[in-house]
Each structure stands twice: as C-alpha cells, then as structure tokens.
Amino acid sequence: MKIIVLAEHSNGKFTKSSLEAVSYAAAWAKGNGGTCTAVTYGNIDASILGTYGANDVLKQDNLENAEAEQLAHLMFGVQQQTGATGLVVSHDNTGKAIAPRLAVKLNAALVPGATALPNGKDVKKNVFSGKAIAHVTMNTDVQIISVLPNSFGMTTDGSACGVNGVSIDIAPARVKLKEVRVEASEGIPLPEADLVVSAGRGMKGPENWGPVEELAKLLGAATACSRPVSDIGWRPHHEHVGQTGLAIRPNLYIAIGISGAIQHLAGVNGSKVIVVINKDPEAPFFKAADYGIVGDAFEVLPKLIDAVKAYNATK
C-alpha cells in the first residue's frame, strides 16, 4: 500500500500536528506492508521527516505560503503520479479544507478526525463532541484520513530520508489569504501544547491573572480561558477553548475557576488528564475531572505554585 501524507510547516519548522500525521501515515503503511511518502513544499530541510517514519519525501520548491486550494492540488498531483491509495492530512484548519477537496477529486472515502489506525477498512473517530466513538468503514479504492491532533502521537525511531523534487502544475489560488492578524502571545501555541493552564470567571478580573500565567510558565504550559472571559475582554480570543473556540487535546489540562458547562467541555474533553480547581463542590467540571481540588483559587494557586517551584528545584 502506497500512502502519501502532507507535512505543513510554519516559521521554518514542521508543525507538531503534521509530524503526528507523518507518524500515523508511516504506521498505517507499515501495517499494510507498504511505504509512506511525505509531501511538502517551499524552502525547508525536509529530510527530518524520515525521523518520524517517512520512507522518502517529495517536495515542490516553488510554492511558499501555500493556500489550502493549492495544497489540495499538490496532493492530488502527487497521488496521480504515485498511484497512492492512502492519503493522510492533519485534522487542523488546513487539513479540514484540503481533505474534502481531495475526496471529491478522487471519489474517495474520507474519515475526518480519526483517533486510531485503521483496522482493515474500519477507522475510529469521535462524534457528538467526544461523547461517543464511531467506527467508519472505508469501501473505496482510494482512502483519505485526517488525523485528530494529539490523538496518535509521534514516533521518532526512524532516520533522515531522501528528498526528491516534484513539479506539479498548480494554478494561483482563486481565494488568497492576504493577511493574518493575531495578538502577539508569548509561550506555546494552544494547538501545539501538551500542557495547558486555563481559567474562567472565578478569577474575578483580568488583574488577577498573574498566578495563572506564573503557573503556566513554571510548567512550560500554554494559557487558555473560557468563553465568557474572552467575551468580556479579560483575555484575548485566541485563548478561548470550547465548542465555539479551539478544541484541544493536551496531556494535562488544569481548569481554574471554570464551572464546566457542556460547551466548554466539548473543546477540552479529549485531554488525557483533567485537573479542576473550584470552590463550588457541585461544579459540573468535577464530573469530568481526573483530579479535583475544592477550594478558593486565590488560596490554592499560591500553594500549587510553591509546590511546582520546589519540585523544579530538585530536578
């Protein structure tokens, strides 16, 4: 089985979600006695993709800051040249735009947001905001999967691989993204974060966010917030996680002063471990938590910060 996987990059580095997709595609190919080819573009050293499982890389050099439409053309062109029967992208904003285009062009089955490797033609994915699991069967010759970030992980047991040029005729995008304006933020981008410290209206005001940021810095975590907090301007909108914000799947999610409404849970219930700090013992979030602390955040946070400092001092 020949599988191709799109490897996106930003600011000279491959994104974490793309590296996860490469590892997923490599494992899928290996399980079927096939090969995995990573497809990328622009001015970047792509040999590192072999470390994550790719057997080889095809790179289109004359394509920088590619739009989703152009990347779909690139993947389609490579599929036509290689005859690949499996295509993999990350289930991020770009992948969500690319995968349906490819499915239509190739008359292929598409499983969006897969959380596990295929078992034959059967693939698992979350449905109903993560409350249930669907088993989707792919009954077409060509199969497309977008991998839910932080659901499969990365493997780094490979070695650098060869990179070959590819030349696909790609027309200028009909819709061009001219500019992206995002408030500058320090630290780790939320979609890439393994650890997240989040807070809600229980912090009572933006002037009280110092301990939240300090805890996040000590843990090497990203900061996040609930929707009401971003709506009233206490925190920037790009930190909002939930059903109407970012959906994240960190290894650790610490929720401080957040009640745990269903809309918020929909964006974070894929977290590996959830820790809730809330003074209300009846807060809905405790039902979803792996660990809970019933207490005032303004009393608990300083003690937690001191404990992390003490632990870091022993390392």
N, C-alpha and C positions, 0 to 999 in steps of 0.2 A: 504494500500500500504506500503510495506516494502522498505525503502531506506537506502543504506549504502553510507558513504562518507569518503574519505581518508583525514586524518589530518596529514600533514607533520610537522616536527619540525626541528629547526636548533639552535645549541648552547644552548640547553636546553629550548627553547621556541617554541611554535607553531607559525608558520608564520601567518602574517596578512591575506594573501590570503587563507590559509587553514581555518582560523576561519570564514572568509566570506563564504567559501564553506559549512562549517557546518551549519551556519545560513540559507543559501539558502536551503540546504537539509532538514533542520527541517521545514522550512516554506512550502516546497513542500509536505512533508509528512503530515503535519498538515492540509493542504488544501484538502487532499485526505483521511482524517480520518485514517492515517497510523502512523508509527513510524520511527524514524531516529536513526540509529546506526553508530557511528563514528568508523573508523578503523584506528589504529595507531600501533606503533612498538617501540621497544627499551626501554631504561631506562628513562622514563619521567612520571610525575604525570599527568595522562590523565583525572582525574575526573573533571577538569576545563571545559572540552568540554561540559559538561551539562549546564554550564552557557550560552553557545552560542546556545543551543537548542537541543543538542543530548539527546535522552532518555536513552541511555546506550553506553558503549564503549567496543570494542573488541580489545585486544592488544596482539601482538606477541612479546614476550620479547627477544627471541634470534635472533634479527635482528637489527643490528646497521649500520648506514651509508648505507642504502639500495639503490640499483640501481633501475632505472625505471623498468627494467625487473622483478626484484624480487617483487616490489610493485604491479606490474600488477598481478603476481601470487598470492600475498596475497589477493588482492581484488577479484580475480576470485575464490579463495578457500573459502572466506567468503560468496560470493554470492551463491556458490554451497551449503554451509551449511545452509544458512538462507533462500534461495529462494527469495532474494530481486529482485524486478522488476525495481528498480530505482537505478542508481549508479551516484555519483557526485564526481568530482575532480576539482581542481582549474585549470584554463587555463594558468598555468605557464609552465616553461620548462619541469618539471617533468610530469605534467598533460598532456601536449601535446604528450609525449612519451607513457604514460600509456593508455589513452583513446582509441586510435586506436587498440591497442593490445586487450583490453577488448571487443571492438566492434566485432572484428573478432572471438574471442573465444566464444562469447555468441550470435553471429549472431544478434546483437542488433543495433538499430538506435543510431546514435551519433550526437549530436549538439555541435560543438566546439565553445567556446566563447560566451555562452548565456549571455544576458544582463537583462533578466527578468524571473520571474517564468513562468512555463508552463500554458497556458490557455487551459485546456483539453490536447490535444496532440500537440498543437501548441506552438512553442518557438521562441522568437525573438532573433536575433543576428545581429551584424554589418557586413556589407560587403563593398567592394570597399573602403578600408581604412577608414571606418566610414562615408562614404558619403551617404550610404543608409542602410535601415533595411530590413532584410529578415525574413519571417515567415516560419519556418521549421516545417513540420508535422512529428511526430514520429509514425510509423504504425507497430511497433513490440511489442511483449510482454515485452521484457526487453529493457529499455531505459537508455541511458548514456548521461549525460550533463557535460561539463566542463564550469565553471563559470568565466567570464571575471573579473579579479581583479578590485576592486573599482567600480563595477557597481551595486552591490546589497547592500553592507554594512554589518555591523554586528549587531546582536541583543544580548543583554545581560540580558534578563529578566528571564532566567532560573536559575537553581541551580545545584550544583555539583551532578554528577550522578555516578552510579556504574561502576566499571571497571572489566571486566572478561577476563581471559586469553584465547587465541586461539592458536591452533597449526596447522599450515598449512605446508605441506611438500614443502619447497622452495629450489630448487637447487641453487648452486652458479651461479652468473651471468656469462653469456658467454662473455660479454664485461664488463670489470671492469675499473672504473674510479680510477686511481692511485693517481692523484694529481690535485688540482686546484690552479692556481697562479693568484691572483688578487692584484693589487696595493692597499696597505692599504689606506683606506679613513676614515676620521672622519665623524661623523654625521649619518644621517638616510639613509639607502639604498634606492636608487631611486624607485624600485618597491613597497616599503612599504610606501613611503612618501605621506602625504596628501597635503603638501605644497612644491613647487619646484621653485627655482630661477635659471633661465637659461640665458646664454649669448652667443653671437656669435662674429663674426669678428669685429663688431662695437666697441669692447673693445680695438682694435688696437694692443694688445700684452698681453702675459701672466703676465707681470709685473703689469698690471692694474686690476688684478682680485680681489684685496683686498676688494674693496667696495662690489663686488658681494658676496663674502664669508661672509662679515660682515652683509649684509642684510639678508642672509640666516640664519646666526646664531641668529640674533635678532628675526627672525620669527619662529625659530625652523624648518627650511626647509632644504631640500636636495639641492645640487647644480647639475646643468646639463649644457650641451653645445650642440651646433650644430655640424654637421659632419665636416665641414671644420676646425673648431677649434681643434677637436681631431686628424684629419688627419695631421695637421701641427705640432702637438705635444704641443700645448698650454695647453691642458687639457688631462687627461687620457681617454682612450677609453671607460671605464666603465661608464663615464658620458654622453656619446653620446646618445641623444634621436632622434628618427625619424624613417623613414621607414626601414633603414638599421641598426638602433641601437635599443635601448629599446623603446618599446611602453608603455606609462604611462598614468594614468587616475587620476591625483591628484585633490583635491578640488580647488586648486589655482595654476596656472602656470603663472609665471612672466617671460616674454621674453625680454631681454635687448640686443639691437643691433643685432637682428636676423631679416632678411628680411622676412622670412616666405615662403620659397619655398615649393612646394607641398610635397616633400619628408620629410621635417621636420614636416609639419602639420599632415602627416599621423601617426606620432608617438605621437602626443600630442592633437589631436582634440577631444579626449574623456574627456579632462579636464573640470571640472564643470564651472570654471571661468578662463578666459584668460586675462591677462593684458600685453599690449605691450608698450615698450618704444623704440622709434626710431626717429631719426631726419629727416628721409625721410617720408613726409606725404603720399607718394604714395606706401609705402612698402606694399606688399601683405598681410602681417600678420594682418594689421588693419582690413581687411575684415572679419577675423575670430575672432577678439578680442571682448570681452565684454566691456573692458575699454582700452583706448589708451592715451598715452602721447606723443605728438610730441615735441621732444626736444633732446638735446645732453645728452647722458647717463652720461657724466662726470659732467654735471650740475644738472641733475635730481637725480642721485643716492645719493649724499650727502644730499639733501633736504629730500628725502624719508627716508634715514637712521635716520636723526634727528627727523622726524615725528614719526617713529616707536619707537625710544628711548623715546620720550615724552609720547607716548601712554603707553608704558610699565611701565613708572614711575608712572602712575596714577592707575595701577592695584594693 
